[in-house]
C-alpha cells in the first residue's frame, strides 16, 4: 500500500487543495480548516450552503486564500457573502466535524463510483482491496515516522451529493452510499505521531490500543461531544 494522494482544506467547506507533501501535526494536516464561514446563528457549511463547496481555496505565504485572495480581504469576503456569512479564523479543535484526519482508500472510492473530492479526505491510500478498510478501526497507518490512528467509519451526509465543480446536486450519490455501504465511507482518524507524509510513501496497517483524546466538533454549526 502507498499514499495515493493528499489534501488540505484551508477554509472549512470550501474547495480542497491537493498536496504532494503534508505535515501531519497533533492538530491534523498543517493549515487545515483554519478559517470558516460564520453566519448569524453559527458556522455555515456545505451541508446547507452547497455553493461554498465550489469556491476554490488554497494556502498562501500568509495563510488561507479564497480563489487567490487573502481570506481576510474584501475580495474573499465578497465570494462568501452571497451564501449568508463572513469568513472568520478559528483554530480550536471544534473546527473538525469528528476527528482531525479523514482517511479514504482507492478500493472503497472505486467501489462507490464517486469522485473522491465529494468525500473530502485528507489522505487517500492506494493499493487497497474494496472492503479491506472495514477492519481498520482500532488500527493505525504507519507512514515513515508518522502514525495515524483510525477510530471509526465516517457517516456521510448531503455534501457527497454536490458536484465540487458545478454545485449541481445528485441525490443518487447519497442513496447509493446508504444502500450499498450502510451510509458510511472513509475513516475518522487522528494523528498519533506527527511528521511529514509524501505522495508515494509506503503505508503499513498495524493494530493500536491508542484512542483519540477528543471526539467531536461542528455539525451544522453546533459543537458536540461523544
C-alpha positions in Angstrom: 0.0 0.0 0.0 1.0 3.6 -0.6 -0.1 7.2 -0.2 -2.0 7.9 -3.4 -2.9 11.5 -2.7 -3.1 14.2 0.0 -5.5 17.1 0.6 -5.9 20.1 2.8 -9.0 22.3 3.2 -7.7 25.7 4.3 -11.3 27.1 4.6 -14.0 24.8 6.0 -16.5 23.7 3.3 -14.6 25.4 0.5 -12.7 23.6 -2.2 -9.8 21.3 -1.2 -6.2 21.8 -2.0 -4.2 18.8 -3.4 -0.7 18.4 -1.9 2.4 16.4 -2.8 3.7 16.7 0.8 1.8 17.3 4.0 2.9 17.9 7.6 0.7 15.9 9.9 0.7 17.6 13.3 -1.2 16.9 16.6 -3.8 19.2 15.1 -4.2 17.3 11.8 -2.8 18.4 8.5 -0.9 21.7 9.0 -3.0 24.6 7.7 -6.3 22.6 7.6 -9.6 24.4 8.2 -8.1 27.5 9.8 -11.0 29.7 8.5 -14.7 29.0 8.4 -17.8 30.9 7.2 -19.7 32.4 10.1 -23.4 33.1 9.8 -25.8 35.0 12.1 -26.5 31.8 14.1 -23.3 29.8 13.8 -21.0 28.1 11.4 -22.2 27.7 7.8 -21.1 24.6 5.9 -21.6 22.8 2.6 -24.5 20.8 4.2 -26.8 23.8 3.9 -24.8 26.2 1.6 -23.9 23.9 -1.3 -22.3 26.7 -3.3 -19.5 27.1 -0.8 -18.1 23.7 -1.9 -17.3 25.1 -5.4 -15.3 28.1 -4.2 -11.5 27.4 -4.6 -9.3 27.7 -1.5 -5.5 27.3 -1.2 -2.7 28.2 1.1 -0.6 31.3 0.6 2.5 32.5 2.4 0.4 34.3 5.0 -2.5 31.9 5.4 -5.6 30.7 3.5 -6.5 32.1 0.1 -10.0 32.2 -1.3 -9.9 32.0 -5.1 -6.4 33.5 -4.8 -7.4 36.3 -2.4 -6.2 36.5 1.2 -9.0 35.2 3.3 -9.4 38.5 5.3 -9.6 40.6 2.2 -12.8 42.2 0.8 -12.5 40.2 -2.4 -12.6 36.9 -0.4 -15.5 38.0 1.8 -17.4 39.0 -1.3 -17.3 35.5 -2.6 -18.9 34.0 0.5 -21.3 36.8 1.4 -24.0 35.6 -1.1 -24.1 32.4 0.9 -25.0 34.2 4.1 -21.9 34.6 6.1 -18.4 36.1 6.6 -15.0 34.5 6.8 -13.7 34.0 10.3 -10.5 32.5 11.6 -10.8 29.9 14.4 -8.2 27.2 15.2 -9.7 25.3 18.1 -10.3 21.5 17.8 -14.0 22.0 17.3 -13.4 23.1 13.7 -13.3 19.4 12.7 -16.6 17.5 12.4 -15.4 14.4 14.3 -11.6 14.0 14.3 -8.8 15.9 12.6 -7.9 13.5 9.8 -10.1 11.7 7.3 -8.7 8.6 5.5 -10.1 7.1 2.3 -8.9 4.1 0.2 -8.8 3.7 -3.5 -10.7 0.4 -3.4 -13.5 2.0 -1.5 -13.7 5.0 -3.7 -13.7 2.9 -6.8 -16.4 0.6 -5.4 -18.6 3.6 -4.6 -18.1 5.0 -8.1 -17.7 8.6 -6.8 -15.4 11.5 -7.4 -13.1 11.3 -4.4 -13.4 15.1 -3.9 -17.0 14.6 -2.8 -15.7 12.6 0.2 -13.2 15.3 1.2 -10.4 13.1 2.7 -7.0 14.3 3.9 -5.3 11.1 2.7 -6.1 8.5 0.0 -4.4 5.1 0.5 -3.7 3.3 -2.7 -3.4 -0.5 -3.3 -6.3 -1.4 -1.1 -8.9 -4.0 -2.0 -12.6 -3.0 -1.7 -13.9 -3.6 1.8 -10.4 -4.2 3.2 -10.8 -0.9 5.3 -13.8 -2.3 7.1 -11.4 -3.9 9.6 -9.2 -0.9 10.0 -10.9 0.8 13.0 -8.7 0.0 16.0 -5.6 0.1 13.7 -3.2 2.7 12.6 -1.5 3.7 9.4 2.3 3.8 9.7 3.9 6.1 7.1 7.6 6.5 7.8 7.7 8.2 11.2 4.0 9.2 11.1 1.3 7.2 12.8 -2.4 7.9 12.1 -5.0 6.1 14.2 -8.2 5.1 12.7 -11.2 5.3 15.0 -14.4 4.6 13.1 -16.0 4.7 9.7 -17.5 8.0 8.7 -21.2 8.5 8.4 -21.8 10.5 5.2 -24.1 13.5 4.6 -25.6 15.5 1.8 -22.2 17.1 0.9 -21.4 13.9 -1.1 -24.3 14.8 -3.4 -22.7 18.1 -4.6 -20.5 18.3 -7.7 -17.4 20.2 -6.4 -17.0 21.9 -9.8 -20.6 23.0 -10.7 -22.5 22.8 -7.4 -25.2 20.6 -9.0 -26.8 18.1 -6.8 -27.2 14.4 -7.5 -29.1 12.7 -4.7 -28.4 9.3 -6.2 -24.8 9.5 -4.8 -26.0 9.6 -1.2 -28.7 7.0 -1.9 -26.0 4.6 -3.2 -23.8 5.2 -0.2 -26.7 4.4 2.1 -27.9 1.4 0.3 -24.6 -0.2 -0.7 -22.3 1.0 2.1 -24.6 1.4 5.1 -24.2 5.2 4.9 -20.5 5.1 5.8 -17.4 5.8 3.7 -13.8 6.7 4.8 -12.4 6.6 8.3 -12.5 9.2 11.1 -8.8 9.3 12.1 -6.3 11.3 14.1 -2.6 11.8 14.4 -0.8 9.7 17.0 2.7 10.6 15.9 3.3 13.7 13.8 5.6 14.0 10.9 5.8 14.6 7.1 4.0 12.5 4.6 4.6 12.4 0.8 2.6 11.1 -2.1 4.0 7.7 -2.9 5.2 6.9 0.6 4.7 3.2 1.6 1.9 2.5 4.2 1.6 -0.3 6.7 -1.6 -1.0 8.8 -0.9 -2.2 12.4 -3.1 -2.7 15.5 -3.1 0.0 18.1 -4.5 0.5 21.6 -4.4 4.3 21.3 -7.6 6.3 21.4 -8.2 9.9 20.5 -8.3 12.5 23.3 -11.3 14.3 22.0 -14.1 13.3 19.6 -16.5 15.8 18.2 -16.7 19.3 16.5 -19.0 21.3 14.4 -22.0 19.7 12.8 -24.2 22.3 11.1 -22.7 24.9 13.3 -23.1 23.3 16.7 -20.3 21.9 18.8 -20.9 18.4 20.1 -19.0 15.7 22.0 -19.2 12.0 22.1 
